[in-house]
Amino acid sequence: HIQASATIKEMDLDIIHAHSEFGIGIFARAISKNQKIPLIMTYHTTYEDYTHYVNLLGLRSIDVLSKKVVASISRLYSKGSELIVTPSEKTKLMLLGYKIKKRIDVIPTGLDLERFKVLDEAANQALKDKWGVGELPLFVYIGRLAKEKSIDVVIDGFKALLDSGTKAQLLIV
């Protein structure tokens, strides 16, 4: 850290932008404070969505306590920041609910949609054949299979769609 701190000082930075509250984010806050460089923090993760991992017994008291801890840590980590960037309005509202007093701007995580405009019909058909996808309407879920991703909502919704008589397929990637 001493060598990295010296290198950062030599760089004569105007601003530091941290993308993590932990690890390198702690280092960024220390450098910001010690070298008097403004800090911007991007808050990517709604940690309260992950508290079930520490509440193995599913106790309401542990759930409430763990969410309070997340709010406290989020307030603590935001104190040294000039600005907090969030990827969504939902995350911004969550941080405001934590009573964070810093300026919070929403900058959505962008996708280059141009990459998806070119269709390779042969490649598409090969994928459909590989996964047994027919001509029925296809719903696709792409994401991690974890509780906080709420894939049960997707599955329950798809079941309701099928129960209504609609013919469709669901592909989980």
Secondary structure, 3 states (H helix, E strand, C coil): CHHHHHHHHHHCCCCEEECCCCCHHHHHHHHHHHHCCCEEEECCCCHHHHHHHCCCCCCHHHHHHHHHHHHHHHHHHHCCCCEEEECCHHHHHHHHHCCCCCEEEECCCCCCHHHHCCCCHHHHHHHHHHHCCCCCCEEEECCCCCHHHCHHHHHHHHHHHHHCCCCCEEEEC
